[in-house]
Amino acid sequence: MTETDSNAYDVVVLGAGPVGENVADRTRAAGLSTAVVESELVGGECSYWACMPSKALLRPVIAHADARRLPGLSRAVQGPLDAPAVLARRDEYTSHWKDDGQVGWIESIGADLYRGHGRLTAPRTVEVTASDGTRRTLTAHYAVAVCTGTRAQLPDLPGLVDVRPWTSREATSAKAAPARLIVVGGGVVATEMATAWQALGSRVTLLVRGKGLLGRMEPFAGELVAEALTEAGADVRTGTSVRSVVRENGTVIVTTDSGERLEADEILFATGRAPRTDDIGLDAVGLEPGSWLPVDDSLRVTGTDWLYAVGDVNQRALLTHQGKYQARIAGAAIAARATGETADLETQEPWSAHAASADHAAVPQVVFTDPEAAAVGLSLAEAEQAGHRVRAVDVEFSSVAGAGLYADGYRGRARMVVDLEEEILRGVTFVGPGVGELIHSATIAVAGQVPVSRLWHAVPSYPTLSEVWLRLLEAYRDN
């Protein structure tokens, strides 16, 4: 911690994950004194238990799968992955769960780091309790930003704590692949971790309460991922709920709603997230502990003029990159209010410097399964529910020369949702190997509200996967 003679700051940030770091970076760049409070590792969930370790686990899995689809490579890579080497590389990407580098970065921008648990005790006032019981009181002249993120939400099953289930944290930091792994859930964490651990040697059973996987994307995304998981050896069961779970002599025993009994060595519950706001003193400022924090487009908490909620805690878009985007907007808004330059803050004009407009219309996401699934904006169902007159245009990647060159037997699909009145794209979805690198072009088209007529002049290079854009436009023109 950087010592200071004063505990008064312009801005106090609760949470030093990527979101809190970006708020601090923007407020310090504006010349505002800033304190950052963190109770765990500086760098947060993303650096140590989510984005970085999960993608470090998945990258060799995807590369291996791609190589097995290419003549000249396929025979050389038929053996299993070197799981210890994959896990060792994962550990490197988490800095072996040490945050020295991140601490150095906080210091380099001139912010003060306080290690300990931060709680609001009054408006603009935060009490920090260190591990040794020492307490410091920090006051904020302009703003307190809550950037505490979320935690895994476990279902209400009797005796679940005694089972010692995995959450996303254990799934991304495990030291070895369990022989048998049950994964409960059908979202991003469930599908990515099922993909990773199946490839690293576990026999995975995926229990999904709903009709399919990746329910927030277009239906075909979950269908293609489910097919690939099944082909890889996973047992994917939809329409299945867990009625009870116990651990007996080290073995996890699950009883499903149909009465079937399943056994495993570990069980991962990937069944949702809850805001980490239960013990940060919200009651001291008239808010409900444990609640999501509603905000305006400048990320200021509804009904306050000093409290900001940035990232997952506001429930707008639970994604690291979207939280960092919000942090840039919030930092700029805090600085503008501090200097009185608030002209566009009064109206919060969409797409202005102080409005997180992308949260509503252009949120991109990539699911790093095999195949990858990537989407931005609204699905067809969401666009119709929002009252837009739209048409979905679908093409198979088999119509794209670059897909065939990418891998033999390439399977994938693309969809764009076209607003028929404004002739712009409301959403785009890609599913297939390597499509994660395509999604930013779609994000630009959706966020920029690029007319379909202008997209004809954005010529994709041949022969790349990006030629799918031309196929989509041709399909829209011809139907």
C-alpha positions in Angstrom: 0.0 0.0 0.0 1.2 3.5 -0.8 1.2 5.5 2.4 -0.5 8.9 2.4 -0.9 11.6 5.0 -4.5 12.1 4.1 -7.4 9.6 3.7 -9.3 12.1 1.5 -9.5 11.4 -2.2 -11.4 12.7 -5.2 -12.5 9.1 -6.1 -12.6 5.8 -4.2 -12.9 2.6 -6.2 -14.1 -0.6 -4.5 -12.6 -3.6 -6.3 -9.3 -3.9 -8.3 -10.3 -6.2 -11.0 -10.2 -5.1 -14.7 -13.2 -2.8 -14.2 -11.9 -1.1 -11.1 -8.4 -0.8 -12.6 -9.9 1.0 -15.7 -12.0 3.4 -13.6 -8.9 4.3 -11.6 -6.9 4.7 -14.8 -9.4 7.1 -16.3 -9.8 9.2 -13.2 -6.1 9.4 -12.6 -5.6 10.4 -16.2 -8.0 13.3 -15.6 -5.9 14.4 -12.6 -8.2 13.1 -9.8 -6.7 11.6 -6.7 -7.8 8.0 -6.5 -7.8 5.2 -4.0 -8.4 1.6 -4.9 -9.6 -1.0 -2.3 -9.2 -4.7 -2.9 -9.8 -7.7 -0.5 -8.3 -10.4 -2.7 -5.9 -10.3 -5.6 -5.4 -7.2 -7.6 -6.5 -8.1 -11.1 -9.7 -9.7 -9.9 -11.8 -12.6 -11.1 -10.8 -12.3 -14.8 -7.1 -12.5 -14.2 -7.1 -15.5 -11.8 -10.3 -17.5 -12.0 -12.1 -16.6 -15.2 -11.0 -15.1 -18.6 -7.3 -15.8 -18.5 -7.1 -19.3 -17.0 -10.1 -20.5 -18.9 -8.8 -19.4 -22.2 -5.3 -20.7 -21.4 -6.9 -24.1 -20.8 -9.0 -23.9 -24.0 -6.4 -22.6 -26.5 -4.5 -25.9 -26.7 -7.8 -27.8 -26.9 -9.0 -25.7 -29.9 -5.5 -25.8 -31.6 -5.5 -29.6 -31.2 -9.0 -29.9 -32.7 -8.1 -27.7 -35.6 -4.9 -29.6 -36.3 -6.8 -33.0 -36.3 -8.9 -31.6 -39.2 -5.9 -30.9 -41.5 -4.2 -33.5 -43.7 -0.5 -33.4 -43.0 -1.1 -32.7 -39.4 -3.9 -35.0 -38.3 -1.8 -38.1 -38.1 0.8 -36.3 -36.0 -1.6 -35.1 -33.4 -3.8 -38.2 -32.8 -2.6 -38.6 -29.3 -4.1 -36.9 -26.2 -3.1 -33.5 -25.0 -0.2 -33.2 -22.6 -2.5 -32.2 -19.7 0.3 -31.3 -17.2 1.9 -28.9 -19.8 -1.5 -27.3 -20.5 -2.1 -26.7 -16.8 1.5 -25.4 -16.3 0.9 -22.8 -19.1 -2.4 -21.9 -17.4 -0.5 -21.3 -14.2 1.8 -18.9 -16.0 -1.1 -16.9 -17.3 -2.4 -16.5 -13.8 1.1 -15.4 -12.6 0.8 -18.4 -10.2 -2.0 -16.5 -8.4 0.4 -13.7 -7.4 -0.5 -10.1 -8.1 2.8 -8.3 -7.9 2.6 -7.1 -11.5 -0.9 -5.8 -11.1 0.1 -4.0 -7.9 3.0 -2.4 -9.7 0.6 -1.2 -12.4 -1.7 0.5 -9.8 1.3 2.2 -8.4 2.5 3.3 -11.8 -0.7 5.3 -12.5 -0.4 7.1 -9.2 -3.4 5.5 -7.5 -3.2 4.4 -3.8 -3.9 0.7 -3.1 -5.6 -0.3 0.2 -5.7 -4.0 0.9 -8.7 -5.1 2.9 -12.4 -5.3 2.9 -14.1 -2.0 2.0 -17.6 -1.1 3.3 -19.6 2.1 2.8 -20.4 3.7 6.2 -22.0 6.9 4.9 -22.3 8.7 1.6 -18.8 9.2 0.0 -17.2 7.3 2.9 -15.5 3.9 2.9 -14.1 2.0 5.8 -11.3 -0.4 4.9 -10.6 -3.3 7.3 -7.2 -5.0 6.7 -6.4 -8.6 7.4 -4.7 -7.6 10.7 -7.8 -5.8 11.8 -6.5 -2.3 11.1 -9.1 0.1 10.0 -8.8 3.1 7.7 -11.5 5.5 6.7 -11.4 6.9 3.1 -13.6 9.8 2.0 -14.4 10.6 -1.6 -15.0 14.2 -2.7 -16.6 13.3 -6.0 -17.4 9.6 -6.4 -17.3 6.1 -5.0 -17.3 3.4 -7.7 -18.5 -0.1 -6.8 -16.6 -2.5 -9.0 -16.9 -5.7 -6.9 -18.1 -8.0 -9.6 -20.1 -11.2 -9.1 -19.6 -14.6 -7.4 -20.9 -18.0 -8.5 -24.5 -18.7 -7.4 -25.2 -22.2 -6.2 -28.6 -23.8 -6.2 -30.6 -24.4 -3.0 -29.9 -28.1 -2.6 -29.7 -29.6 0.9 -26.2 -30.5 2.0 -24.6 -29.0 -1.1 -21.8 -27.3 0.9 -20.7 -30.7 2.3 -20.3 -32.0 -1.3 -17.6 -29.4 -1.9 -18.8 -28.6 -5.4 -16.7 -26.9 -8.0 -17.7 -23.4 -9.1 -16.0 -21.5 -11.9 -13.1 -20.8 -9.6 -12.3 -24.5 -9.0 -12.9 -25.4 -12.6 -10.3 -22.9 -13.9 -7.7 -23.6 -11.2 -7.9 -27.3 -10.7 -4.5 -29.1 -10.5 -5.6 -32.2 -12.4 -8.4 -33.5 -14.6 -10.9 -35.6 -12.6 -11.7 -39.0 -14.2 -15.4 -38.2 -14.2 -16.9 -34.7 -14.1 -20.5 -33.7 -14.0 -21.2 -30.2 -15.2 -24.5 -28.6 -14.3 -25.6 -25.8 -16.5 -25.8 -24.9 -20.2 -24.3 -21.4 -20.4 -20.8 -20.1 -21.2 -19.0 -21.4 -18.2 -20.6 -24.8 -18.5 -19.9 -25.3 -22.2 -16.3 -23.9 -22.0 -15.4 -26.0 -19.0 -17.0 -29.1 -20.4 -15.0 -28.6 -23.6 -11.7 -28.1 -21.7 -11.9 -30.9 -19.2 -13.3 -33.4 -21.7 -10.2 -32.7 -23.9 -7.9 -32.9 -20.9 -9.0 -36.4 -20.0 -12.2 -36.2 -18.0 -15.3 -38.1 -18.9 -17.8 -35.3 -18.8 -21.6 -35.4 -18.3 -23.4 -32.1 -19.0 -26.8 -31.7 -17.3 -28.8 -28.9 -18.8 -32.2 -27.9 -17.3 -33.4 -26.2 -20.5 -33.9 -27.3 -24.0 -30.4 -26.6 -25.2 -27.1 -24.9 -24.7 -26.2 -21.2 -24.9 -29.8 -20.1 -24.4 -29.0 -16.4 -24.9 -27.7 -16.9 -28.4 -29.4 -18.0 -31.6 -30.7 -21.6 -31.1 -28.3 -23.0 -33.8 -25.3 -21.9 -31.7 -26.2 -24.2 -28.9 -27.1 -27.0 -31.3 -23.8 -27.0 -33.0 -21.8 -26.8 -29.8 -23.9 -29.7 -28.3 -23.2 -31.8 -31.4 -19.5 -31.2 -31.1 -19.3 -31.9 -27.4 -21.2 -35.2 -28.0 -18.8 -36.1 -30.8 -15.9 -35.4 -28.5 -17.2 -37.9 -26.0 -19.2 -35.8 -23.6 -22.7 -37.0 -22.5 -25.0 -34.0 -23.1 -28.4 -34.3 -21.4 -31.0 -31.5 -21.9 -34.2 -31.1 -20.0 -32.5 -32.6 -16.9 -32.5 -31.1 -13.4 -30.6 -32.1 -10.3 -32.8 -33.3 -7.5 -30.2 -34.1 -4.9 -26.4 -34.5 -4.6 -24.2 -36.1 -2.0 -20.6 -37.2 -1.7 -20.0 -40.6 -0.3 -16.4 -42.0 0.2 -15.1 -39.3 -2.2 -17.6 -40.0 -4.9 -20.3 -37.5 -6.0 -23.7 -39.1 -6.4 -26.3 -37.1 -8.3 -30.0 -37.9 -8.5 -31.8 -36.3 -11.4 -35.4 -35.2 -11.5 -36.2 -38.5 -13.4 -34.7 -40.5 -10.5 -31.6 -41.5 -12.4 -28.4 -41.9 -10.3 -25.1 -40.6 -11.7 -21.6 -40.8 -10.2 -18.6 -38.6 -10.6 -15.4 -37.6 -9.0 -16.2 -33.9 -9.1 -19.3 -31.8 -9.9 -19.2 -28.2 -11.3 -22.3 -26.0 -10.8 -22.3 -23.3 -13.5 -25.8 -22.1 -12.8 -25.6 -18.3 -12.6 -23.9 -15.4 -10.9 -24.8 -13.2 -7.9 -23.6 -9.6 -7.2 -20.8 -9.2 -4.6 -22.7 -6.5 -2.8 -23.9 -8.3 0.3 -21.3 -6.9 2.6 -20.1 -3.6 1.2 -22.4 -1.4 3.4 -25.2 -0.7 1.0 -27.6 -0.4 3.9 -25.6 2.5 5.2 -26.6 4.5 2.1 -30.2 3.4 1.8 -29.7 0.5 -0.6 -30.4 -3.2 -0.3 -27.4 -5.4 0.6 -26.8 -8.2 -1.9 -28.8 -6.4 -4.7 -27.9 -5.6 -8.2 -27.3 -1.9 -8.6 -29.4 -0.1 -11.3 -27.6 2.7 -13.1 -28.1 5.3 -15.8 -26.0 5.3 -18.9 -23.1 7.2 -17.2 -23.1 4.3 -14.7 -24.3 6.4 -11.8 -26.5 4.5 -9.4 -30.2 5.5 -9.6 -31.1 8.1 -7.0 -27.6 9.1 -6.1 -25.2 11.8 -7.3 -22.0 10.3 -6.1 -22.2 6.5 -6.3 -21.3 4.5 -9.4 -21.7 0.8 -10.1 -19.5 -0.4 -12.9 -19.2 -3.9 -14.5 -21.1 -7.0 -13.4 -22.7 -5.4 -10.3 -25.1 -3.4 -12.4 -26.3 -6.6 -14.4 -26.2 -4.8 -17.7 -23.7 -7.1 -19.5 -21.7 -9.6 -17.4 -18.6 -9.6 -19.6 -15.1 -8.4 -18.8 -14.7 -6.3 -22.0 -18.1 -4.7 -21.5 -17.2 -3.9 -17.9 -14.0 -2.2 -19.0 -16.0 -0.3 -21.6 -18.3 0.9 -18.8 -15.3 1.8 -16.7 -14.0 4.1 -19.4 -17.4 5.8 -19.7 -17.8 6.0 -15.9 -14.2 7.4 -15.5 -14.9 10.1 -18.1 -18.3 10.9 -16.6 -16.8 11.3 -13.1 -14.1 13.6 -14.5 -16.6 15.6 -16.4 -18.8 16.2 -13.4 -15.7 17.1 -11.3 -14.8 19.8 -13.8 -18.4 20.9 -14.5 -18.2 19.9 -18.2 -21.5 18.2 -18.1 -23.3 19.3 -21.2 -24.0 15.9 -22.7 -24.4 14.3 -19.3 -27.7 16.1 -18.8 -29.2 14.4 -21.8 -27.0 11.3 -22.0 -27.2 11.3 -25.7 -26.7 7.8 -27.1 -23.2 7.1 -28.4 -21.8 10.2 -26.7 -18.6 10.1 -24.6 -20.4 9.7 -21.4 -23.1 7.1 -22.3 -22.6 3.4 -22.3 -24.9 2.9 -25.3 -23.3 -0.4 -26.4 -24.8 -2.0 -23.4 -28.2 -1.8 -25.1 -27.4 -2.4 -28.7 -24.0 -3.8 -29.4 -22.7 -6.2 -26.8 -20.2 -8.7 -28.3 -19.4 -12.1 -26.8 -17.3 -15.1 -27.8 -17.8 -18.6 -26.4 -14.5 -20.4 -26.8 -15.8 -23.9 -27.4 -15.1 -26.1 -30.4 -16.8 -24.7 -32.5 -16.6 -21.2 -31.3 -19.8 -19.2 -31.0 -19.7 -15.4 -31.3 -22.5 -12.9 -31.4 -23.2 -9.2 -31.1 -26.4 -7.2 -30.7 -29.8 -8.7 -30.7 -30.9 -12.2 -31.7 -33.8 -12.6 -34.0 -36.1 -13.3 -31.1 -34.8 -10.3 -29.1 -35.2 -8.0 -32.1 -38.8 -9.1 -32.6 -39.6 -8.7 -28.9 -38.1 -5.2 -29.1 -40.6 -4.3 -31.8 -38.3 -4.1 -34.7 -39.4 -5.3 -38.2 -36.6 -7.6 -39.0 -35.5 -10.5 -41.2 -32.9 -13.1 -40.4 -30.4 -14.1 -43.1 -28.6 -17.4 -42.7 -25.7 -18.9 -44.6 -23.6 -22.0 -44.0 -19.8 -21.5 -43.8 -19.5 -24.3 -46.3 -20.2 -21.7 -49.0 -17.0 -19.8 -48.1 -13.7 -20.9 -49.6 -11.8 -19.8 -46.6 -13.7 -22.2 -44.4 -12.7 -25.2 -46.5 -9.1 -24.1 -46.4 -9.3 -23.5 -42.6 -10.1 -27.2 -41.9 -11.5 -30.2 -43.7 -15.1 -30.8 -42.9 -15.6 -27.3 -41.5 -19.0 -26.8 -40.0 -20.5 -23.5 -39.1 -23.3 -21.0 -39.7 -23.7 -17.3 -39.8 -26.8 -15.1 -39.3 -27.4 -11.4 -39.6 -30.6 -9.8 -38.3 -31.5 -7.0 -40.6 -33.8 -4.1 -39.6 -36.1 -3.8 -42.7 -37.1 -0.2 -42.0 -33.7 1.3 -41.3 -31.7 -1.1 -43.4 -29.1 -1.7 -40.7 -28.0 -4.7 -38.7 -29.5 -5.4 -35.3 -27.4 -8.4 -34.6 -24.9 -10.9 -36.0 -24.0 -14.5 -34.9 -21.2 -16.7 -36.2 -20.6 -20.3 -35.2 -17.6 -22.3 -36.4 -13.9 -22.8 -35.8 -12.0 -19.5 -35.6 -15.1 -17.2 -35.8 -14.1 -15.3 -32.6 -11.8 -13.2 -34.7 -14.7 -12.3 -37.0 -17.0 -10.7 -34.4 -15.3 -7.3 -34.2 -16.2 -6.6 -37.8 -19.8 -7.3 -36.9 -19.6 -5.2 -33.7 -18.4 -2.2 -35.9 -21.3 -2.8 -38.2 -23.9 -3.0 -35.4 -22.5 -0.2 -33.2 -21.9 2.1 -36.2 -25.4 1.4 -37.6 -23.7 0.9 -41.0 -26.3 0.8 -43.8 -26.6 -2.5 -45.6 -26.0 -0.6 -48.8 -22.6 0.6 -47.5 -21.6 -2.9 -46.3 -21.5 -4.0 -50.0 -18.4 -1.7 -50.3 -16.6 -3.4 -47.4 -14.9 -6.0 -49.5 -13.7 -9.1 -47.7 -10.3 -10.5 -48.6 -10.3 -13.8 -50.5 -9.9 -16.5 -49.4 -10.7 -15.8 -45.7 -13.5 -16.7 -43.3 -14.6 -13.0 -43.6 -16.0 -13.7 -47.0 -19.1 -14.9 -45.1 -20.1 -11.2 -45.1 -20.4 -11.3 -48.9 -22.5 -14.5 -48.7 -24.8 -12.9 -46.1 -25.3 -9.8 -48.2 -26.0 -11.9 -51.4 -28.5 -14.0 -49.5 -30.3 -10.8 -48.2 -30.4 -9.4 -51.8 -31.6 -12.6 -53.4 -34.5 -13.4 -51.0 
